[in-house]
Amino acid sequence: MNLMTMRFRAFAWKHNPSTLSVTLERRVEETALPYRGSRLEDLGQAKRKIRGEGYFAGEDRWEQWSALEEEFRKGGPGCLQLPGLPPFLAVLDGLDLLGDPGAGPVRYKFSFTEYRAAAPYEGRGWHQALAGESLWDYAWRYGKTVEDLARANPQIRDVAVLEEGQEVWIP
């Protein structure tokens, strides 16, 4: 199996890192409601976190480390290419030199954070109304028109007043 090598801006790894992890998370906020338990809200996908460890070997191991360190010092986003994934913009936000300097391989650890956020959460799906909410609140929150929400929710009699716990569909 021939995998492509990892690359960040002008720096290309001669050998891919020993370990590589890509972390995907969702931002979820839990709000305590007095005498009612709690409410959970999905705020959308967080930016990907990429972490890994590896080593540079060979006569030019310190030159490889210096080149990667130079990319770190430049700061800002750059194109990150990981094996098996489409390229995306990321920031090299952590770089560690591990172990004792000497004649052996140069061990390192790195971390990247995706630069551009995933598409904003559009609210699609079912929601339970809180006391005092209206379709106007949902229209403003998710960038929809009240007319579209009223068409998608024929069970709602009054767009200005929702009953607590009433189900609202966001198309």
N, CA and C atoms as an extended XYZ file, in Angstrom:
513
Properties=species:S:1:pos:R:3:atomname:S:1:resname:S:1:resid:I:1 pbc="F F F"
N         0.846       -1.176        0.000 N   MET     1
C         0.000        0.000        0.000 CA  MET     1
C         0.889        1.236        0.000 C   MET     1
N         0.697        2.119       -0.938 N   ASN     2
C         1.515        3.308       -1.075 CA  ASN     2
C         0.695        4.524       -0.661 C   ASN     2
N         0.967        5.059        0.525 N   LEU     3
C         0.250        6.224        1.014 CA  LEU     3
C         1.005        7.487        0.653 C   LEU     3
N         0.253        8.563        0.418 N   MET     4
C         0.911        9.832        0.162 CA  MET     4
C         1.524       10.346        1.455 C   MET     4
N         2.535       11.174        1.323 N   THR     5
C         3.184       11.717        2.511 CA  THR     5
C         2.456       12.971        2.962 C   THR     5
N         2.592       13.244        4.228 N   MET     6
C         1.975       14.417        4.831 CA  MET     6
C         2.740       15.656        4.393 C   MET     6
N         1.991       16.778        4.260 N   ARG     7
C         2.601       18.019        3.795 CA  ARG     7
C         1.897       19.199        4.460 C   ARG     7
N         2.690       20.224        4.833 N   PHE     8
C         2.146       21.484        5.340 CA  PHE     8
C         2.903       22.617        4.675 C   PHE     8
N         2.176       23.444        3.940 N   ARG     9
C         2.774       24.509        3.123 CA  ARG     9
C         3.876       23.917        2.258 C   ARG     9
N         5.118       24.426        2.421 N   ALA    10
C         6.236       23.951        1.603 CA  ALA    10
C         6.944       22.758        2.231 C   ALA    10
N         6.592       22.413        3.477 N   PHE    11
C         7.271       21.324        4.172 CA  PHE    11
C         6.576       20.001        3.875 C   PHE    11
N         7.355       19.029        3.400 N   ALA    12
C         6.825       17.676        3.162 CA  ALA    12
C         7.622       16.694        4.013 C   ALA    12
N         6.914       15.876        4.752 N   TRP    13
C         7.563       14.849        5.565 CA  TRP    13
C         8.175       13.799        4.639 C   TRP    13
N         9.423       13.407        4.887 N   LYS    14
C        10.028       12.319        4.108 CA  LYS    14
C         9.352       11.005        4.455 C   LYS    14
N         9.010       10.856        5.740 N   HIS    15
C         8.285        9.678        6.229 CA  HIS    15
C         7.151       10.194        7.099 C   HIS    15
N         5.964        9.662        6.883 N   ASN    16
C         4.818       10.104        7.672 CA  ASN    16
C         5.075        9.896        9.160 C   ASN    16
N         4.441       10.711       10.012 N   PRO    17
C         4.586       10.537       11.456 CA  PRO    17
C         4.167        9.132       11.893 C   PRO    17
N         4.719        8.686       13.022 N   SER    18
C         4.399        7.358       13.560 CA  SER    18
C         2.943        7.263       13.982 C   SER    18
N         2.433        8.322       14.613 N   THR    19
C         1.029        8.353       15.026 CA  THR    19
C         0.384        9.620       14.494 C   THR    19
N        -0.881        9.508       14.180 N   LEU    20
C        -1.638       10.645       13.661 CA  LEU    20
C        -3.080       10.479       14.107 C   LEU    20
N        -3.645       11.527       14.702 N   SER    21
C        -5.057       11.466       15.083 CA  SER    21
C        -5.759       12.724       14.597 C   SER    21
N        -6.965       12.540       14.109 N   VAL    22
C        -7.822       13.638       13.676 CA  VAL    22
C        -9.063       13.571       14.560 C   VAL    22
N        -9.304       14.641       15.313 N   THR    23
C       -10.419       14.665       16.255 CA  THR    23
C       -11.520       15.563       15.728 C   THR    23
N       -12.722       15.001       15.648 N   LEU    24
C       -13.917       15.752       15.270 CA  LEU    24
C       -14.807       15.850       16.503 C   LEU    24
N       -15.329       17.032       16.768 N   GLU    25
C       -16.198       17.233       17.928 CA  GLU    25
C       -17.361       18.131       17.549 C   GLU    25
N       -18.416       18.042       18.337 N   ARG    26
C       -19.544       18.952       18.218 CA  ARG    26
C       -19.560       19.814       19.473 C   ARG    26
N       -19.900       21.075       19.309 N   ARG    27
C       -20.065       21.961       20.457 CA  ARG    27
C       -21.482       21.755       20.992 C   ARG    27
N       -21.572       21.288       22.210 N   VAL    28
C       -22.861       21.025       22.832 CA  VAL    28
C       -22.909       21.798       24.139 C   VAL    28
N       -23.999       22.518       24.358 N   GLU    29
C       -24.151       23.323       25.563 CA  GLU    29
C       -25.337       22.810       26.365 C   GLU    29
N       -25.091       22.532       27.635 N   GLU    30
C       -26.166       22.090       28.522 CA  GLU    30
C       -26.515       23.235       29.460 C   GLU    30
N       -27.798       23.571       29.520 N   THR    31
C       -28.278       24.646       30.372 CA  THR    31
C       -29.181       24.055       31.443 C   THR    31
N       -28.892       24.368       32.696 N   ALA    32
C       -29.730       23.884       33.793 CA  ALA    32
C       -31.022       24.690       33.833 C   ALA    32
N       -32.138       23.996       33.965 N   LEU    33
C       -33.449       24.632       34.068 CA  LEU    33
C       -33.996       24.331       35.461 C   LEU    33
N       -34.277       25.359       36.260 N   PRO    34
C       -34.765       25.120       37.616 CA  PRO    34
C       -36.031       24.253       37.615 C   PRO    34
N       -35.999       23.222       38.413 N   TYR    35
C       -37.121       22.293       38.594 CA  TYR    35
C       -37.501       21.535       37.326 C   TYR    35
N       -36.707       21.620       36.262 N   ARG    36
C       -37.050       20.973       34.999 CA  ARG    36
C       -35.918       20.097       34.479 C   ARG    36
N       -34.812       20.042       35.177 N   GLY    37
C       -33.676       19.272       34.680 CA  GLY    37
C       -32.734       20.153       33.884 C   GLY    37
N       -32.518       19.800       32.639 N   SER    38
C       -31.617       20.596       31.806 CA  SER    38
C       -32.041       20.508       30.347 C   SER    38
N       -31.477       21.418       29.566 N   ARG    39
C       -31.745       21.470       28.128 CA  ARG    39
C       -30.403       21.384       27.417 C   ARG    39
N       -30.349       20.580       26.377 N   LEU    40
C       -29.127       20.391       25.608 CA  LEU    40
C       -29.295       21.045       24.247 C   LEU    40
N       -28.290       21.823       23.835 N   GLU    41
C       -28.356       22.491       22.540 CA  GLU    41
C       -27.105       22.159       21.734 C   GLU    41
N       -27.307       21.731       20.504 N   ASP    42
C       -26.213       21.414       19.589 CA  ASP    42
C       -25.828       22.696       18.871 C   ASP    42
N       -24.620       23.189       19.120 N   LEU    43
C       -24.163       24.445       18.536 CA  LEU    43
C       -23.332       24.248       17.275 C   LEU    43
N       -23.246       23.028       16.795 N   GLY    44
C       -22.552       22.774       15.541 CA  GLY    44
C       -21.191       22.131       15.727 C   GLY    44
N       -20.564       21.868       14.614 N   GLN    45
C       -19.281       21.172       14.611 CA  GLN    45
C       -18.144       22.122       14.956 C   GLN    45
N       -17.234       21.656       15.791 N   ALA    46
C       -16.029       22.419       16.123 CA  ALA    46
C       -14.976       22.173       15.038 C   ALA    46
N       -13.937       22.963       15.060 N   LYS    47
C       -12.845       22.784       14.101 CA  LYS    47
C       -12.078       21.512       14.430 C   LYS    47
N       -11.592       20.848       13.393 N   ARG    48
C       -10.840       19.601       13.592 CA  ARG    48
C        -9.512       19.878       14.295 C   ARG    48
N        -9.106       18.927       15.135 N   LYS    49
C        -7.800       18.968       15.799 CA  LYS    49
C        -6.986       17.796       15.269 C   LYS    49
N        -5.759       18.074       14.877 N   ILE    50
C        -4.878       17.042       14.337 CA  ILE    50
C        -3.645       16.987       15.237 C   ILE    50
N        -3.317       15.788       15.703 N   ARG    51
C        -2.150       15.607       16.566 CA  ARG    51
C        -1.343       14.417       16.071 C   ARG    51
N        -0.060       14.458       16.322 N   GLY    52
C         0.760       13.331       15.919 CA  GLY    52
C         2.139       13.383       16.534 C   GLY    52
N         2.836       12.269       16.374 N   GLU    53
C         4.222       12.147       16.825 CA  GLU    53
C         5.001       11.410       15.755 C   GLU    53
N         6.285       11.703       15.704 N   GLY    54
C         7.130       11.019       14.743 CA  GLY    54
C         8.589       11.281       15.043 C   GLY    54
N         9.419       10.967       14.081 N   TYR    55
C        10.849       11.212       14.248 CA  TYR    55
C        11.463       11.463       12.878 C   TYR    55
N        12.526       12.264       12.902 N   PHE    56
C        13.326       12.499       11.707 CA  PHE    56
C        14.608       11.692       11.877 C   PHE    56
N        14.993       10.965       10.844 N   ALA    57
C        16.210       10.151       10.891 CA  ALA    57
C        17.088       10.513        9.701 C   ALA    57
N        18.303       10.074        9.751 N   GLY    58
C        19.225       10.310        8.642 CA  GLY    58
C        20.144       11.480        8.924 C   GLY    58
N        21.048       11.702        7.976 N   GLU    59
C        22.041       12.766        8.133 CA  GLU    59
C        21.406       14.147        8.231 C   GLU    59
N        20.261       14.341        7.575 N   ASP    60
C        19.636       15.665        7.546 CA  ASP    60
C        18.498       15.805        8.569 C   ASP    60
N        18.511       14.985        9.626 N   ARG    61
C        17.408       14.995       10.598 CA  ARG    61
C        17.226       16.365       11.250 C   ARG    61
N        18.337       17.061       11.565 N   TRP    62
C        18.215       18.376       12.197 CA  TRP    62
C        17.758       19.432       11.197 C   TRP    62
N        18.109       19.276        9.940 N   GLU    63
C        17.624       20.194        8.911 CA  GLU    63
C        16.112       20.026        8.729 C   GLU    63
N        15.640       18.770        8.785 N   GLN    64
C        14.198       18.524        8.687 CA  GLN    64
C        13.468       19.181        9.861 C   GLN    64
N        14.020       19.006       11.061 N   TRP    65
C        13.407       19.636       12.238 CA  TRP    65
C        13.387       21.153       12.076 C   TRP    65
N        14.499       21.740       11.639 N   SER    66
C        14.586       23.195       11.466 CA  SER    66
C        13.576       23.700       10.445 C   SER    66
N        13.378       22.946        9.368 N   ALA    67
C        12.409       23.352        8.342 CA  ALA    67
C        10.985       23.330        8.903 C   ALA    67
N        10.662       22.322        9.699 N   LEU    68
C         9.333       22.261       10.312 CA  LEU    68
C         9.177       23.374       11.346 C   LEU    68
N        10.224       23.625       12.115 N   GLU    69
C        10.190       24.704       13.105 CA  GLU    69
C         9.992       26.058       12.418 C   GLU    69
N        10.610       26.244       11.267 N   GLU    70
C        10.448       27.491       10.510 CA  GLU    70
C         8.991       27.688       10.084 C   GLU    70
N         8.335       26.611        9.652 N   GLU    71
C         6.912       26.705        9.291 CA  GLU    71
C         6.079       27.090       10.508 C   GLU    71
N         6.438       26.570       11.677 N   PHE    72
C         5.736       26.925       12.909 CA  PHE    72
C         5.917       28.413       13.203 C   PHE    72
N         7.145       28.917       13.071 N   ARG    73
C         7.437       30.315       13.392 CA  ARG    73
C         6.733       31.293       12.450 C   ARG    73
N         6.459       30.887       11.225 N   LYS    74
C         5.755       31.763       10.277 CA  LYS    74
C         4.364       32.116       10.785 C   LYS    74
N         3.727       31.173       11.486 N   GLY    75
C         2.376       31.412       11.984 CA  GLY    75
C         1.361       31.468       10.859 C   GLY    75
N         0.121       31.595       11.227 N   GLY    76
C        -0.956       31.708       10.251 CA  GLY    76
C        -1.318       30.385        9.612 C   GLY    76
N        -2.360       30.416        8.802 N   PRO    77
C        -2.843       29.180        8.176 CA  PRO    77
C        -2.017       28.779        6.967 C   PRO    77
N        -2.069       27.498        6.672 N   GLY    78
C        -1.437       26.942        5.486 CA  GLY    78
C        -2.187       25.698        5.069 C   GLY    78
N        -1.905       25.233        3.882 N   CYS    79
C        -2.575       24.041        3.366 CA  CYS    79
C        -1.955       22.800        4.008 C   CYS    79
N        -2.797       22.003        4.670 N   LEU    80
C        -2.350       20.766        5.311 CA  LEU    80
C        -2.892       19.595        4.514 C   LEU    80
N        -1.998       18.706        4.100 N   GLN    81
C        -2.379       17.497        3.359 CA  GLN    81
C        -2.071       16.295        4.231 C   GLN    81
N        -3.119       15.558        4.586 N   LEU    82
C        -2.964       14.334        5.372 CA  LEU    82
C        -3.223       13.144        4.471 C   LEU    82
N        -2.565       12.029        4.721 N   PRO    83
C        -2.802       10.836        3.904 CA  PRO    83
C        -4.275       10.429        3.928 C   PRO    83
N        -4.844       10.275        2.744 N   GLY    84
C        -6.212        9.789        2.629 CA  GLY    84
C        -7.304       10.820        2.818 C   GLY    84
N        -6.961       12.085        3.073 N   LEU    85
C        -7.974       13.124        3.260 CA  LEU    85
C        -7.747       14.255        2.268 C   LEU    85
N        -8.804       14.961        1.885 N   PRO    86
C        -8.596       16.126        1.025 CA  PRO    86
C        -7.863       17.225        1.799 C   PRO    86
N        -7.060       18.044        1.130 N   PRO    87
C        -6.326       19.106        1.822 CA  PRO    87
C        -7.283       20.143        2.407 C   PRO    87
N        -6.852       20.792        3.486 N   PHE    88
C        -7.643       21.852        4.105 CA  PHE    88
C        -6.697       22.835        4.786 C   PHE    88
N        -7.204       24.024        5.081 N   LEU    89
C        -6.397       25.040        5.746 CA  LEU    89
C        -6.324       24.740        7.236 C   LEU    89
N        -5.121       24.865        7.791 N   ALA    90
C        -4.916       24.601        9.215 CA  ALA    90
C        -3.789       25.491        9.728 C   ALA    90
N        -3.736       25.626       11.046 N   VAL    91
C        -2.671       26.367       11.714 CA  VAL    91
C        -1.851       25.370       12.525 C   VAL    91
N        -0.537       25.412       12.356 N   LEU    92
C         0.370       24.593       13.165 CA  LEU    92
C         0.479       25.296       14.517 C   LEU    92
N        -0.246       24.790       15.527 N   ASP    93
C        -0.334       25.501       16.801 CA  ASP    93
C         0.491       24.880       17.922 C   ASP    93
N         1.178       23.788       17.666 N   GLY    94
C         2.029       23.191       18.685 CA  GLY    94
C         3.127       22.352       18.058 C   GLY    94
N         4.330       22.489       18.583 N   LEU    95
C         5.465       21.722       18.077 CA  LEU    95
C         6.422       21.481       19.238 C   LEU    95
N         6.693       20.212       19.541 N   ASP    96
C         7.565       19.844       20.660 CA  ASP    96
C         8.712       18.981       20.164 C   ASP    96
N         9.910       19.284       20.650 N   LEU    97
C        11.085       18.449       20.427 CA  LEU    97
C        11.188       17.528       21.635 C   LEU    97
N        11.235       16.217       21.402 N   LEU    98
C        11.203       15.236       22.487 CA  LEU    98
C        12.540       14.530       22.627 C   LEU    98
N        12.859       14.116       23.840 N   GLY    99
C        14.048       13.297       24.054 CA  GLY    99
C        15.334       14.095       24.114 C   GLY    99
N        16.436       13.353       24.099 N   ASP   100
C        17.763       13.950       24.210 CA  ASP   100
C        18.336       14.224       22.829 C   ASP   100
N        18.889       15.428       22.637 N   PRO   101
C        19.569       15.671       21.371 CA  PRO   101
C        20.846       14.842       21.320 C   PRO   101
N        21.157       14.376       20.175 N   GLY   102
C        22.360       13.553       20.035 CA  GLY   102
C        22.395       12.927       18.665 C   GLY   102
N        23.022       11.762       18.589 N   ALA   103
C        23.226       11.102       17.302 CA  ALA   103
C        21.998       10.339       16.820 C   ALA   103
N        21.035       10.091       17.705 N   GLY   104
C        19.859        9.303       17.324 CA  GLY   104
C        18.841       10.125       16.556 C   GLY   104
N        17.708        9.510       16.279 N   PRO   105
C        16.659       10.227       15.556 CA  PRO   105
C        16.104       11.394       16.380 C   PRO   105
N        15.587       12.386       15.691 N   VAL   106
C        14.991       13.556       16.328 CA  VAL   106
C        13.493       13.281       16.476 C   VAL   106
N        13.047       13.092       17.719 N   ARG   107
C        11.630       12.823       17.973 CA  ARG   107
C        10.891       14.141       18.167 C   ARG   107
N         9.652       14.195       17.672 N   TYR   108
C         8.862       15.418       17.767 CA  TYR   108
C         7.386       15.073       17.950 C   TYR   108
N         6.644       16.081       18.370 N   LYS   109
C         5.199       15.997       18.523 CA  LYS   109
C         4.627       17.283       17.930 C   LYS   109
N         3.460       17.226       17.295 N   PHE   110
C         2.873       18.416       16.687 CA  PHE   110
C         1.362       18.420       16.882 C   PHE   110
N         0.777       19.607       16.692 N   SER   111
C        -0.683       19.712       16.667 CA  SER   111
C        -1.086       20.818       15.700 C   SER   111
N        -2.180       20.572       15.007 N   PHE   112
C        -2.770       21.528       14.076 CA  PHE   112
C        -4.220       21.760       14.486 C   PHE   112
N        -4.742       22.930       14.147 N   THR   113
C        -6.167       23.209       14.287 CA  THR   113
C        -6.672       23.689       12.941 C   THR   113
N        -7.787       23.121       12.524 N   GLU   114
C        -8.406       23.522       11.266 CA  GLU   114
C        -8.669       25.024       11.301 C   GLU   114
N        -8.398       25.708       10.210 N   TYR   115
C        -8.507       27.166       10.180 CA  TYR   115
C        -9.931       27.633        9.937 C   TYR   115
N       -10.570       27.088        8.953 N   ARG   116
C       -11.937       27.504        8.636 CA  ARG   116
C       -12.917       26.606        9.355 C   ARG   116
N       -13.937       27.214        9.917 N   ALA   117
C       -14.958       26.431       10.623 CA  ALA   117
C       -15.798       25.658        9.632 C   ALA   117
N       -16.397       24.618       10.134 N   ALA   118
C       -17.356       23.869        9.327 CA  ALA   118
C       -18.547       24.772        9.044 C   ALA   118
N       -19.404       24.350        8.149 N   ALA   119
C       -20.588       25.134        7.817 CA  ALA   119
C       -21.392       25.411        9.090 C   ALA   119
N       -21.949       26.618        9.207 N   PRO   120
C       -22.700       26.942       10.412 CA  PRO   120
C       -23.921       26.041       10.580 C   PRO   120
N       -24.282       25.811       11.810 N   TYR   121
C       -25.444       24.977       12.121 CA  TYR   121
C       -26.700       25.713       11.674 C   TYR   121
N       -27.522       25.058       10.875 N   GLU   122
C       -28.709       25.694       10.317 CA  GLU   122
C       -29.980       25.323       11.054 C   GLU   122
N       -29.855       24.549       12.104 N   GLY   123
C       -31.013       24.238       12.925 CA  GLY   123
C       -31.900       23.128       12.420 C   GLY   123
N       -31.563       22.512       11.303 N   ARG   124
C       -32.425       21.490       10.695 CA  ARG   124
C       -32.779       20.408       11.708 C   ARG   124
N       -34.082       20.116       11.787 N   GLY   125
C       -34.549       19.055       12.671 CA  GLY   125
C       -35.645       19.535       13.600 C   GLY   125
N       -35.985       18.678       14.554 N   TRP   126
C       -37.048       18.972       15.518 CA  TRP   126
C       -36.479       19.687       16.731 C   TRP   126
N       -37.217       20.687       17.223 N   HIS   127
C       -36.846       21.440       18.421 CA  HIS   127
C       -38.052       21.490       19.348 C   HIS   127
N       -37.800       21.543       20.642 N   GLN   128
C       -38.879       21.715       21.616 CA  GLN   128
C       -38.868       23.161       22.082 C   GLN   128
N       -40.012       23.819       21.938 N   ALA   129
C       -40.118       25.232       22.295 CA  ALA   129
C       -40.011       25.421       23.803 C   ALA   129
N       -39.384       26.507       24.180 N   LEU   130
C       -39.330       26.912       25.582 CA  LEU   130
C       -40.448       27.914       25.834 C   LEU   130
N       -40.760       28.144       27.092 N   ALA   131
C       -41.811       29.098       27.441 CA  ALA   131
C       -41.481       30.469       26.856 C   ALA   131
N       -42.463       31.101       26.240 N   GLY   132
C       -42.289       32.446       25.701 CA  GLY   132
C       -41.711       32.513       24.302 C   GLY   132
N       -41.386       31.392       23.692 N   GLU   133
C       -40.824       31.422       22.340 CA  GLU   133
C       -41.933       31.500       21.296 C   GLU   133
N       -41.530       31.966       20.110 N   SER   134
C       -42.443       32.037       18.970 CA  SER   134
C       -41.700       31.573       17.722 C   SER   134
N       -42.426       31.416       16.625 N   LEU   135
C       -41.756       31.066       15.366 CA  LEU   135
C       -40.823       32.189       14.923 C   LEU   135
N       -41.114       33.417       15.351 N   TRP   136
C       -40.233       34.539       15.029 CA  TRP   136
C       -38.839       34.304       15.620 C   TRP   136
N       -38.787       33.751       16.832 N   ASP   137
C       -37.493       33.456       17.465 CA  ASP   137
C       -36.695       32.455       16.633 C   ASP   137
N       -37.368       31.397       16.176 N   TYR   138
C       -36.689       30.370       15.381 CA  TYR   138
C       -36.280       30.917       14.012 C   TYR   138
N       -37.122       31.757       13.431 N   ALA   139
C       -36.787       32.352       12.132 CA  ALA   139
C       -35.522       33.206       12.258 C   ALA   139
N       -35.457       34.026       13.292 N   TRP   140
C       -34.288       34.880       13.490 CA  TRP   140
C       -33.053       34.039       13.802 C   TRP   140
N       -33.190       33.054       14.672 N   ARG   141
C       -32.062       32.228       15.122 CA  ARG   141
C       -31.418       31.460       13.976 C   ARG   141
N       -32.239       30.944       13.059 N   TYR   142
C       -31.711       30.062       12.017 CA  TYR   142
C       -31.775       30.658       10.616 C   TYR   142
N       -32.064       31.946       10.502 N   GLY   143
C       -32.034       32.610        9.197 CA  GLY   143
C       -33.114       32.129        8.240 C   GLY   143
N       -34.275       31.825        8.767 N   LYS   144
C       -35.409       31.365        7.950 CA  LYS   144
C       -36.479       32.449        7.951 C   LYS   144
N       -37.471       32.307        7.078 N   THR   145
C       -38.613       33.221        7.123 CA  THR   145
C       -39.713       32.585        7.956 C   THR   145
N       -40.521       33.437        8.587 N   VAL   146
C       -41.639       32.935        9.390 CA  VAL   146
C       -42.611       32.178        8.498 C   VAL   146
N       -42.782       32.649        7.265 N   GLU   147
C       -43.695       31.980        6.331 CA  GLU   147
C       -43.238       30.551        6.047 C   GLU   147
N       -41.931       30.365        5.815 N   ASP   148
C       -41.407       29.013        5.566 CA  ASP   148
C       -41.608       28.111        6.781 C   ASP   148
N       -41.366       28.654        7.966 N   LEU   149
C       -41.549       27.859        9.181 CA  LEU   149
C       -43.021       27.526        9.414 C   LEU   149
N       -43.914       28.467        9.127 N   ALA   150
C       -45.352       28.205        9.291 CA  ALA   150
C       -45.806       27.107        8.330 C   ALA   150
N       -45.299       27.128        7.093 N   ARG   151
C       -45.648       26.075        6.121 CA  ARG   151
C       -45.124       24.712        6.572 C   ARG   151
N       -43.947       24.699        7.182 N   ALA   152
C       -43.345       23.439        7.627 CA  ALA   152
C       -43.968       22.922        8.927 C   ALA   152
N       -44.743       23.781        9.608 N   ASN   153
C       -45.335       23.418       10.899 CA  ASN   153
C       -46.834       23.709       10.915 C   ASN   153
N       -47.628       22.980       10.133 N   PRO   154
C       -49.072       23.260       10.081 CA  PRO   154
C       -49.771       23.015       11.423 C   PRO   154
N       -49.148       22.288       12.328 N   GLN   155
C       -49.746       22.020       13.636 CA  GLN   155
C       -49.720       23.247       14.547 C   GLN   155
N       -48.953       24.279       14.191 N   ILE   156
C       -48.851       25.483       15.020 CA  ILE   156
C       -49.935       26.464       14.593 C   ILE   156
N       -50.821       26.817       15.552 N   ARG   157
C       -51.957       27.698       15.246 CA  ARG   157
C       -51.564       29.165       15.224 C   ARG   157
N       -50.690       29.579       16.136 N   ASP   158
C       -50.336       30.995       16.254 CA  ASP   158
C       -48.812       31.120       16.198 C   ASP   158
N       -48.303       31.769       15.150 N   VAL   159
C       -46.844       31.878       14.983 CA  VAL   159
C       -46.204       32.739       16.066 C   VAL   159
N       -47.007       33.562       16.743 N   ALA   160
C       -46.474       34.474       17.749 CA  ALA   160
C       -46.367       33.837       19.131 C   ALA   160
N       -47.048       32.696       19.343 N   VAL   161
C       -47.042       32.068       20.667 CA  VAL   161
C       -46.900       30.563       20.511 C   VAL   161
N       -45.860       30.013       21.094 N   LEU   162
C       -45.675       28.560       21.115 CA  LEU   162
C       -45.871       28.075       22.544 C   LEU   162
N       -46.460       26.920       22.668 N   GLU   163
C       -46.609       26.325       23.996 CA  GLU   163
C       -45.278       25.697       24.396 C   GLU   163
N       -44.992       25.754       25.681 N   GLU   164
C       -43.756       25.146       26.173 CA  GLU   164
C       -43.769       23.655       25.854 C   GLU   164
N       -42.671       23.173       25.236 N   GLY   165
C       -42.556       21.763       24.871 CA  GLY   165
C       -43.122       21.432       23.499 C   GLY   165
N       -43.758       22.407       22.848 N   GLN   166
C       -44.326       22.166       21.521 CA  GLN   166
C       -43.200       21.890       20.525 C   GLN   166
N       -43.418       20.915       19.656 N   GLU   167
C       -42.402       20.537       18.671 CA  GLU   167
C       -42.437       21.489       17.473 C   GLU   167
N       -41.246       21.929       17.069 N   VAL   168
C       -41.098       22.831       15.924 CA  VAL   168
C       -40.122       22.177       14.952 C   VAL   168
N       -40.522       22.065       13.689 N   TRP   169
C       -39.660       21.505       12.646 CA  TRP   169
C       -38.954       22.640       11.917 C   TRP   169
N       -37.625       22.567       11.859 N   ILE   170
C       -36.839       23.539       11.094 CA  ILE   170
C       -36.357       22.824        9.835 C   ILE   170
N       -36.860       23.253        8.660 N   PRO   171
C       -36.482       22.570        7.402 CA  PRO   171
C       -35.056       22.893        6.966 C   PRO   171
